[in-house]
Amino acid sequence: MHPVSLPAIRERVRFAWSTRRACGLFAVAAGIRIDRIIEDEAAGKIATHDAIRMAAEAEAAALCFPPLALR
């Protein structure tokens, strides 16, 4: 089972992008969103369980879009 932590979710999104499992455009956007979620959770603006849910949702959205053909 995959570890459930914000940095682990971010790393899975980056790995999906680097291995061309996900479209780079969506994966980069999801990574930026997860970075902001991490910052907000650290500042106490979001509860940890909500932050993990939101990051997992961003990861799922990124994985919905396969990469475009190489140019």
ZICOR-V791413 format. One record per residue. N is the residue number from 0. RES is the residue in three letters. SS is DSSP state (a for helix, b for strand, c for the rest). PSI is psi in whole degrees, -180 to 180 (* if undefined). OMEGA is omega in degrees with one decimal (999 if undefined). Layout:
BEGIN
N_RES_SS_PSI_OMEGA ; N_RES_SS_PSI_OMEGA
END
This chain:
BEGIN
0_MET_c_144_179.6 ; 1_HIS_c_144_175.3 ; 2_PRO_c_143_-179.6 ; 3_VAL_c_90_174.0 ; 4_SER_c_157_-178.2 ; 5_LEU_a_-47_177.8 ; 6_PRO_a_-35_179.1 ; 7_ALA_a_-41_177.9 ; 8_ILE_a_-44_178.1 ; 9_ARG_a_-43_179.7 ; 10_GLU_a_-36_176.9 ; 11_ARG_a_-39_177.6 ; 12_VAL_a_-44_178.5 ; 13_ARG_a_-40_178.7 ; 14_PHE_a_-41_178.4 ; 15_ALA_a_-38_178.3 ; 16_TRP_a_-47_-175.3 ; 17_SER_a_-25_179.0 ; 18_THR_c_9_179.1 ; 19_ARG_c_36_173.0 ; 20_ARG_c_-24_-179.2 ; 21_ALA_c_153_175.9 ; 22_CYS_c_131_-179.0 ; 23_GLY_a_-38_-179.4 ; 24_LEU_a_-46_-179.2 ; 25_PHE_a_-37_-179.2 ; 26_ALA_a_-41_178.1 ; 27_VAL_a_-44_178.7 ; 28_ALA_a_-42_178.7 ; 29_ALA_a_-40_178.0 ; 30_GLY_a_-42_177.2 ; 31_ILE_a_-43_178.7 ; 32_ARG_a_-43_-179.9 ; 33_ILE_a_-38_175.2 ; 34_ASP_a_-43_179.2 ; 35_ARG_a_-37_177.5 ; 36_ILE_a_-43_178.7 ; 37_ILE_a_-45_179.0 ; 38_GLU_a_-44_-179.5 ; 39_ASP_a_-38_178.4 ; 40_GLU_a_-41_178.9 ; 41_ALA_a_-32_179.3 ; 42_ALA_c_-1_178.7 ; 43_GLY_c_14_-179.1 ; 44_LYS_c_-22_179.1 ; 45_ILE_c_142_175.2 ; 46_ALA_c_150_-177.3 ; 47_THR_a_-44_-178.2 ; 48_HIS_a_-34_176.1 ; 49_ASP_a_-39_179.5 ; 50_ALA_a_-43_178.5 ; 51_ILE_a_-42_177.9 ; 52_ARG_a_-46_-178.6 ; 53_MET_a_-40_178.5 ; 54_ALA_a_-40_177.6 ; 55_ALA_a_-37_176.6 ; 56_GLU_a_-41_177.5 ; 57_ALA_a_-41_177.2 ; 58_GLU_a_-46_-179.6 ; 59_ALA_a_-42_179.5 ; 60_ALA_a_-43_-179.9 ; 61_ALA_a_-38_-177.4 ; 62_LEU_a_-11_177.9 ; 63_CYS_c_-18_-173.4 ; 64_PHE_c_110_176.9 ; 65_PRO_c_160_-179.9 ; 66_PRO_c_154_173.6 ; 67_LEU_c_164_179.4 ; 68_ALA_c_146_177.7 ; 69_LEU_c_144_179.3 ; 70_ARG_c_*_999
END
